[in-house]
């Protein structure tokens, strides 16, 4: 599934490419065959398309495995140049020599002159002295002591290369100038930069964007948090809202604005302005922003956006009736999936059974209010204004304000204590259905 952190990185890359006239390259890094699936690639492409990045907005997808020949050539070249060597050390052997299970590789095979063979991986020979400086647009110029960088594996014993070498080779061959990715990869940057240097190329400019955390300031985890972009799409978040919100994770437009059209974001965004501190993924703020975007939709666009959720609902709905309800619901839903419980009363043969709502609303004098409403509505002109006026009169007779008076009527007709404006809903539902549901509620109250 496509992680929201990956989606944010993609958006940052896309925005940079659009504002500079550059090219956003989508590369599927599939050098590890055990972690690849066509379905996952399709999910990434689909998620990007939902965010607005169709095939015309990026180059690719390129598959790293298609460049396996170039990767192997680079590995052989590094070995021939004395920049890499074969190693047959197992992890257990390293721990036995160093006495420390947390310590990295100790360079045991550097000068053994091993030839390729079973169980032998190819390691890059990191410089013994000096420093590697990474130019990072968010973090300045972090410096890494070469002596502290272990001789890392660039090709496995089976001959397949690791992503460190594959990325360097592909970046060079594809002309990558900027690499924008999550800060968890910062520790890989000096290793990749050494590979660029060893392959005779000028390293790219890096930008390691901050990690995204939950409300407990823990890094978002698929085991603990809802992180898949597809899940948010399925829940009814709009692509425009998600795109807007993800761009706010670490960056802010001018004027303390939160709702910003995409073209303005592209114009204003500067990767150098992204805060390097962890970014809080605030689901409540996302919901609020999504609600704002829903309210900005044209009525027909909102109705159309609700159709997939209505089609999946456990009832058949009348599009003409929904068209009347949609404007009432548009101001009340924060995500599109909320439309189903909001309008189900109009399409179910009986209102949904919500025992909590029933217990809350059907207290004295609920029976008398329902009886009065049934009498008042039997010959009332069937429009929202008149229905409200008549129910106000029923409530006044019992010393109740409208809020208390309409509660039992709402639950009798819709099944819930909250929902769409009551009197407009009654008008759309029709006299016959409303009276039948009030009568059914009265019968239930009386135990008959």
C-alpha positions in Angstrom: 0.0 0.0 0.0 1.2 3.5 -0.8 2.3 5.2 2.5 1.2 8.8 3.1 4.9 9.6 3.7 5.7 8.4 0.2 2.8 10.4 -1.2 4.1 13.5 0.4 7.6 12.9 -1.0 6.1 12.4 -4.4 4.2 15.7 -4.1 7.3 17.6 -3.1 9.2 16.2 -6.1 6.3 16.9 -8.4 5.9 20.5 -7.2 9.7 21.1 -7.6 9.7 19.6 -11.1 6.7 21.7 -12.2 8.0 25.0 -10.9 11.5 24.5 -12.3 10.6 22.9 -15.7 12.3 19.7 -14.5 11.2 16.1 -14.9 9.8 14.1 -12.0 11.0 10.5 -12.4 9.0 7.6 -11.0 11.3 4.6 -10.5 10.2 1.3 -9.0 13.2 0.0 -7.0 12.7 -3.7 -7.5 16.2 -5.1 -7.0 14.9 -7.3 -4.1 12.7 -9.8 -5.9 11.2 -11.1 -2.6 9.6 -7.7 -1.9 8.1 -7.1 -5.4 4.6 -7.5 -6.7 2.9 -6.1 -9.8 -0.1 -5.3 -7.7 2.0 -3.0 -5.5 3.3 -1.1 -8.5 -0.2 -0.8 -9.9 -1.3 0.6 -6.5 1.5 3.2 -6.6 0.5 4.3 -10.1 -3.2 4.4 -9.2 -2.5 6.4 -6.0 -0.4 8.9 -7.9 -3.1 9.2 -10.6 -5.7 9.9 -7.8 -3.5 12.7 -6.5 -3.4 14.2 -9.9 -0.2 12.7 -11.3 -1.1 10.7 -14.4 1.4 9.4 -16.9 1.9 12.9 -18.3 3.1 14.4 -15.0 6.2 12.1 -14.6 8.6 10.0 -16.6 8.2 6.3 -16.0 7.5 4.2 -14.2 11.0 2.8 -14.8 11.8 -0.5 -13.3 15.2 -0.8 -11.7 15.5 -4.5 -12.6 15.5 -3.5 -16.3 19.0 -1.9 -15.6 20.5 -5.0 -14.1 23.1 -5.2 -16.8 24.3 -1.7 -16.0 24.3 -2.4 -12.3 26.5 -5.5 -12.8 28.9 -3.6 -15.1 29.3 -0.9 -12.4 30.0 -3.5 -9.7 32.6 -5.1 -11.9 34.2 -1.8 -12.7 34.4 -0.8 -9.0 36.1 -4.1 -8.2 38.5 -3.7 -11.1 39.4 -0.2 -9.9 40.1 -1.6 -6.4 37.1 0.2 -4.9 35.3 -3.1 -4.0 36.2 -6.6 -2.9 34.6 -9.9 -2.2 33.7 -11.0 1.3 32.5 -14.4 2.6 31.9 -13.3 6.2 28.7 -14.3 7.9 27.0 -12.2 10.5 27.8 -14.8 13.1 31.5 -14.7 12.2 31.6 -10.9 12.4 30.0 -11.0 15.9 32.4 -13.7 17.0 35.4 -11.6 15.9 34.2 -8.3 17.3 32.3 -9.6 20.4 29.6 -7.0 19.6 26.3 -7.9 17.9 25.6 -4.2 17.2 28.9 -3.4 15.6 29.2 -3.1 11.8 31.5 -4.9 9.5 35.2 -5.0 10.6 36.9 -5.0 7.2 38.2 -8.6 7.6 38.2 -9.5 3.9 39.6 -6.2 2.6 43.0 -7.6 1.7 42.2 -11.3 1.3 41.9 -11.1 -2.4 38.9 -13.4 -2.7 37.5 -14.2 -6.1 33.8 -14.5 -6.9 32.1 -17.6 -5.5 29.3 -19.1 -3.5 28.4 -17.2 -0.4 30.7 -14.2 -1.3 29.2 -10.7 -1.5 30.9 -7.7 -3.0 31.6 -4.8 -0.6 32.5 -1.2 -1.3 35.9 -0.1 0.1 35.1 3.1 2.0 38.0 5.5 2.4 40.1 5.1 5.5 40.4 8.8 6.1 38.7 12.1 5.3 35.1 13.1 5.4 32.1 13.0 3.1 30.0 16.2 3.0 26.4 15.8 1.9 24.8 19.0 0.5 21.2 18.9 1.8 18.7 21.7 1.1 17.0 21.2 4.5 19.9 20.2 6.7 22.8 22.2 5.4 26.0 20.3 4.9 26.1 17.3 7.3 29.6 15.8 7.5 30.3 12.1 7.9 33.6 10.7 8.9 34.6 8.1 6.4 36.4 6.0 9.0 33.0 5.5 10.7 31.3 4.2 7.5 31.6 0.4 7.2 32.5 -1.3 4.0 28.9 -1.8 2.8 27.6 -4.6 0.5 26.9 -3.4 -3.1 26.2 -6.9 -4.6 24.8 -10.0 -2.9 26.2 -13.4 -3.0 23.8 -14.3 -5.8 25.1 -11.5 -8.0 22.1 -9.1 -7.5 23.1 -5.6 -6.5 21.7 -3.8 -3.5 19.6 -0.6 -3.8 22.6 1.6 -2.8 24.5 0.8 -6.0 21.4 0.4 -8.2 20.2 3.8 -7.2 23.5 5.5 -7.9 23.8 3.8 -11.3 20.2 4.7 -12.2 20.5 8.2 -10.9 23.6 8.8 -13.0 22.2 7.2 -16.2 18.8 9.1 -15.8 20.4 12.4 -15.2 19.0 12.9 -11.7 20.0 16.3 -10.2 17.9 16.4 -7.0 16.9 13.5 -4.7 14.0 14.4 -2.4 13.1 11.6 0.1 12.5 10.8 3.8 15.0 11.6 6.4 15.4 7.9 7.3 17.6 7.7 4.2 20.0 10.4 5.3 22.4 7.8 6.7 22.5 6.3 3.2 23.4 9.5 1.5 27.2 9.5 2.2 27.4 5.9 1.0 25.6 6.7 -2.2 27.6 9.9 -2.6 30.9 7.8 -2.3 29.5 5.6 -5.1 28.8 8.5 -7.3 32.3 9.8 -6.8 33.8 6.3 -7.4 31.8 6.1 -10.7 33.1 9.4 -11.8 29.9 11.5 -11.5 28.9 14.6 -9.7 26.6 13.8 -6.8 23.0 15.2 -6.8 21.6 17.8 -4.4 19.8 16.0 -1.5 16.7 17.0 0.4 15.8 14.7 3.3 12.3 15.7 4.4 11.2 15.2 8.0 9.6 12.0 9.3 5.8 12.0 9.8 4.6 11.2 13.3 1.3 10.5 15.0 -0.3 12.3 18.0 2.1 10.5 20.4 5.0 11.8 18.3 5.8 8.3 17.2 6.8 7.7 13.6 3.8 6.6 11.5 3.8 2.9 11.3 1.6 0.6 9.1 1.4 -1.8 12.1 -0.1 0.9 14.4 -1.5 3.8 12.3 -3.6 4.3 9.3 -0.9 5.1 6.7 -2.1 3.8 3.4 -3.3 6.5 0.9 -5.8 4.0 -0.5 -7.5 3.7 2.9 -8.1 7.5 3.0 -9.4 7.4 -0.6 -11.8 4.5 0.3 -13.1 6.5 3.3 -14.1 9.4 1.1 -11.3 11.9 1.3 -11.0 14.1 -1.8 -7.7 14.0 -3.7 -7.5 17.8 -3.7 -7.9 17.9 0.1 -5.3 15.1 0.6 -2.9 16.8 -1.7 -3.3 20.2 0.0 -2.9 18.6 3.5 0.2 16.5 2.7 2.0 19.6 1.3 1.4 21.3 4.7 3.4 18.5 6.5 6.6 20.5 7.1 5.9 23.4 4.9 3.5 26.4 5.1 2.3 28.8 2.4 2.4 32.6 3.0 -0.3 34.2 5.1 -1.0 31.3 7.5 -3.4 29.8 4.9 -4.4 26.1 5.0 -6.7 25.9 2.0 -4.5 26.7 -1.0 -5.2 25.8 -4.7 -2.6 23.4 -6.2 -1.3 25.9 -8.7 -0.6 28.4 -5.9 1.1 25.7 -3.9 3.4 24.9 -6.9 4.2 28.6 -7.4 5.0 29.2 -3.7 6.6 25.9 -2.6 10.3 26.0 -1.8 11.9 22.8 -0.7 14.5 24.9 1.3 11.6 26.2 3.5 10.5 22.8 4.6 11.0 22.4 8.4 13.4 19.7 9.3 11.5 18.8 12.5 9.0 15.9 12.6 5.7 16.6 11.0 2.5 15.7 12.9 -0.1 13.9 10.8 -3.2 15.4 12.4 -6.2 13.4 11.2 -8.6 15.9 12.7 -7.1 18.7 10.7 -7.2 16.5 7.6 -10.9 15.9 8.2 -11.6 19.6 8.6 -9.7 20.4 5.4 -11.5 17.7 3.6 -14.9 19.0 4.8 -13.9 22.5 3.5 -13.1 21.0 0.1 -16.4 19.1 0.1 -18.3 22.3 0.7 -16.5 23.9 -2.2 -17.8 21.3 -4.6 -20.5 22.3 -7.0 -23.8 20.5 -6.0 -23.8 18.2 -8.9 -20.1 17.4 -8.4 -20.8 16.5 -4.7 -23.7 14.3 -5.7 -21.5 12.5 -8.3 -18.7 12.0 -5.8 -21.2 10.3 -3.4 -22.4 7.8 -6.0 -19.7 5.1 -5.4 -20.5 5.1 -1.7 -24.3 4.9 -2.3 -23.8 2.1 -4.8 -22.0 0.1 -2.1 -24.6 0.8 0.5 -27.0 -2.0 1.7 -30.0 -0.4 0.1 -31.2 0.8 -3.3 -31.4 4.5 -3.6 -33.5 6.8 -5.9 -31.1 9.3 -7.6 -33.9 11.8 -7.8 -34.6 11.7 -4.1 -30.9 11.8 -3.4 -30.5 14.9 -5.6 -32.9 16.6 -3.2 -31.1 15.4 -0.1 -27.5 16.1 -1.4 -27.5 19.9 -0.8 -28.6 19.3 2.8 -25.9 16.7 3.4 -23.0 18.6 1.7 -22.6 21.0 4.5 -22.6 18.2 7.1 -20.2 15.5 6.0 -16.4 15.6 6.5 -15.7 12.5 4.4 -17.9 11.1 1.6 -18.5 7.8 3.3 -20.6 9.6 5.9 -23.2 10.2 3.3 -24.6 6.7 3.7 -25.8 6.9 7.4 -26.8 10.5 6.7 -29.4 9.6 4.0 -30.3 6.0 4.6 -33.6 6.9 6.3 -34.9 8.0 2.9 -34.3 4.6 1.2 -34.7 2.0 3.9 -38.2 0.5 4.4 -37.9 1.5 8.1 -35.5 3.8 9.9 -32.2 2.3 11.2 -32.4 0.9 14.7 -30.2 3.0 17.0 -31.0 2.0 20.6 -28.9 4.8 22.1 -30.8 7.4 20.0 -34.1 5.8 20.9 -33.4 5.8 24.7 -32.2 9.4 24.5 -35.2 10.8 22.6 -38.1 8.7 23.7 -38.6 10.1 27.2 -41.7 11.7 28.5 -43.5 13.5 27.0 -42.3 11.8 23.8 -45.5 9.8 23.4 -47.7 12.9 23.6 -45.4 14.8 21.2 -45.6 12.1 18.6 -49.4 11.9 18.9 -49.6 15.7 18.5 -47.2 15.6 15.5 -49.3 12.9 13.9 -52.4 14.9 14.2 -50.8 18.1 13.1 -49.2 16.6 10.0 -52.2 14.7 8.8 -53.7 17.7 7.0 -50.7 20.1 6.9 -49.5 21.7 3.7 -46.5 19.6 3.0 -43.6 22.0 3.1 -40.7 22.5 5.5 -41.8 25.8 6.8 -45.3 24.7 7.7 -44.1 21.4 9.2 -41.8 23.4 11.5 -44.6 25.8 12.5 -47.0 23.0 13.3 -44.4 21.1 15.4 -43.5 24.3 17.3 -47.2 24.5 18.3 -47.2 20.9 19.5 -44.2 21.6 21.6 -45.6 24.8 23.0 -48.7 22.9 24.2 -46.3 20.8 26.4 -44.1 23.7 27.4 -41.2 22.5 25.2 -38.9 24.4 22.9 -38.4 23.2 19.4 -35.2 21.4 20.0 -36.8 19.1 22.6 -40.0 18.7 20.6 -38.3 17.6 17.4 -36.0 15.0 19.0 -38.7 12.2 19.2 -40.0 13.0 15.7 -36.5 12.9 14.3 -35.7 9.5 15.9 -39.2 8.1 14.8 -38.6 9.1 11.2 -34.8 8.8 10.7 -33.7 6.5 13.5 -31.1 8.9 14.8 -30.8 11.9 17.0 -28.6 13.8 14.6 -28.8 14.1 10.8 -30.0 16.4 8.1 -32.3 19.4 8.7 -35.4 17.7 10.0 -38.2 19.6 8.3 -36.6 19.6 4.9 -36.1 15.8 5.3 -39.7 15.3 6.2 -40.8 17.3 3.1 -38.6 15.1 0.9 -39.7 11.9 2.6 -43.4 12.6 2.0 -46.5 12.6 4.2 -47.4 9.0 3.9 -44.0 7.7 5.0 -43.7 10.2 7.8 -47.0 9.5 9.3 -46.4 5.7 9.0 -43.1 6.0 10.9 -44.5 8.2 13.6 -47.4 5.7 14.1 -44.9 2.9 14.3 -42.9 4.7 16.9 -46.0 5.4 19.0 -46.9 1.7 18.8 -43.5 0.8 20.0 -43.7 3.2 22.9 -47.0 1.9 24.0 -45.8 -1.7 23.7 -48.4 -2.7 21.1 
